Structures are given as structure tokens and as C-alpha cells.
Amino acid sequence: MKLAKFAAIDIGSNAMRLLLSSAFRGRDGKLVLNKDSLVRYPLRLGNDVFVNGRISASTQKEFSCVLQAFAQLVKAYEPLEVRACATSAAREAENGEQVMEKIRMETGLPLRIITGQEEADIIFHNHVLNTLNTRNSYLYIDVGGGSTELTWFENGLKLVARSFPLGAVRLLKEKVGEKEWRQLKDWVKEQAEQHHRPLAIGSGGNINKVVKLLGLKAGDQIPVKKIWELIGMLESYTFEERIQVLSMRPDRADVLVPALKVYGQIMKWAGIPRIQVPMVGLADGLVRMMVDQHQDKIPTADNPN
């Protein structure tokens, strides 16, 4: 059976990811989606942008090399479609669109800088709602390197979504002030007063790492108390010890604590006791969007073609 293949590239503020996924329908008609390969490269665009407002020449060179490599992998994979989206750091960089155009020409990849609202919508497109009790209220939280995307939904319907310029790399660079924290707090508390007490759904590399550190599996619920306990434990380790003792990547070891504090504060303000982590992110959302738009090309298990 020839599978339907899709490629998604997530150009974040802390790292870049290439997700190669294939899809088919089982004999019962249900969609089967496989993650064939996930390649992550620790290029931190936020280091340049959140400090100097621009993507530096040296970062541009590395950026181009990585995406040329991604382009070759995509070419070998032969997907039906490829989508490549850049988020917070790229949209704030003075030369963001100029850099994207240059790399588009060099790689042939359809690079696009998306808005914060688009980012929230793509993340929400992961169809996580299909696995949950739609009668409940949920707050979808994604804390990235440069921004935090929040989507509130209830009774199976999306009610409101918003993006905030508050992320782990930005916090690490001390580029988040009281104004940004206040805006986030006010919005969360306002929404919490209007809706039923929700469960949180968490996505992004940082909350996914928590699942692994706690020995859990995708979809498990984590009490907010556990998040604050984990923050305390991590803060008792030096940066080097997090890498050596906890086997963390350097580009995760420094951003995990600030990211978890954002999750913890949001849950505290909203009165949310637990967070469920399906272990999906922007790249997964892009794949689901492509699958939804190519329904007629998804083969079934009974069809050898």
C-alpha cells in the first residue's frame, strides 16, 4: 500500500523541527497517522531577535544550512505536501521576512512567517479534542521559546484564543516585563471567571519533557503541584548537573524552568488542578491540517494503490 506522506517544518524561537508523517485508513475507516521521523536542530533564533531585534549573519548562515538539509530529506521522502512555518522570533525580527525570502530561494521550501493567532489555531488543529470529554471545559496551553498560545474551548467548541509575547527564551534573556505578565494574568483570570473550571491541555517541547522526567506517557494528567515540585527540584541542580545527571540537552536544560513557571502560573490563575499532555506540537498540527485537506488521497488498508 502506498501511503500518503506529509512533511512539516516548525521554525521556533528555541529550535527547528522537521516532522515526516504518513497516513492511511484502516479497514474500519479510522485514520492511522505515523510519525516516520522527527529531526530537531537546536538553532535558537530568539537569542538574536529578543536581544538585538535582528537575525544575525552567522545565524542566517546556520539557518540556511539546516533548512537545505531539511529540504534534501523532504525531497527524498516525496510527500504530497510540505508546510514550513516560522513563529515568534521570526515574526519579530526586523529582517525576518528578508531572511525567509533568501532561504526560500536557496531551498525551495515554502517558508512562511505565521501570526500568533495562526500559531494558536495550528496547535489547536491537533484534534486532541476528539479524545476528550467534550462536555468539559479545557484550556489549551502551548509555551514556546518566544510566545505562549492559549485556546479555551467548551462543549466541543473553540471559544477564544490568544497569543502572548512571553516564552522561555524571552524569559531567559530577561526580555519579559511586568506588563507582559500582567496582561497574561488578567486575560487568564477574566476567561476563568466566564467559563467552567477547566482541565489544562499542554503542548510544546518543555511540557513534553516533563512527561519523560516523571516517567509518564502521552495523555497522562499531571497535577499542578507536581509541576511546582519539579521546578524546585530542577532549581536545585546547576545547568551542568541538569545535563550530566538528568541527561537533558543543553538547549532544554536552561529553558525548562522558566517555561514550567509559565504553565504553573497560568494553571494557578485559572484554578486548574491538572494538565494533560498529549505530546503534540505545531508540526503535528501542520500535518493534521494537510491530512484534512487531502482526504481524497488517503489510501485505505484494503486498497493496494
Number of C-alpha atoms within 10 A of each C-alpha: 11 14 20 20 24 25 29 26 30 22 29 24 28 25 19 23 21 23 23 25 24 21 22 24 17 13 11 8 11 10 16 13 17 12 13 13 12 14 12 14 14 15 19 20 28 29 22 16 24 23 12 12 17 21 24 16 10 8 16 16 11 12 21 18 15 15 25 18 12 21 19 11 15 21 12 9 15 14 17 15 16 22 19 20 21 21 24 30 30 27 17 19 21 15 15 18 16 12 19 21 15 13 21 17 11 14 18 13 20 16 22 18 20 17 15 20 15 16 26 23 20 20 27 27 19 20 13 16 19 9 9 11 12 14 10 14 20 28 27 25 26 30 26 29 32 27 23 25 25 26 22 23 20 19 13 15 13 16 12 12 18 17 20 18 20 24 26 29 28 26 18 18 12 11 15 18 10 8 9 13 15 11 11 23 16 12 14 21 16 13 15 18 11 8 15 12 16 22 20 26 24 26 24 21 20 24 27 19 15 18 20 11 13 12 8 14 13 13 16 13 19 19 13 20 13 14 21 17 11 17 18 12 11 18 12 11 14 13 15 14 14 19 17 12 10 13 12 18 12 14 15 20 20 20 20 22 21 20 28 20 16 21 22 21 17 21 23 16 16 23 17 19 17 19 27 20 25 21 20 20 21 29 27 24 22 27 29 22 17 18 24 12 10 13 12 8 14 19 20 21 17 10 11 9 9
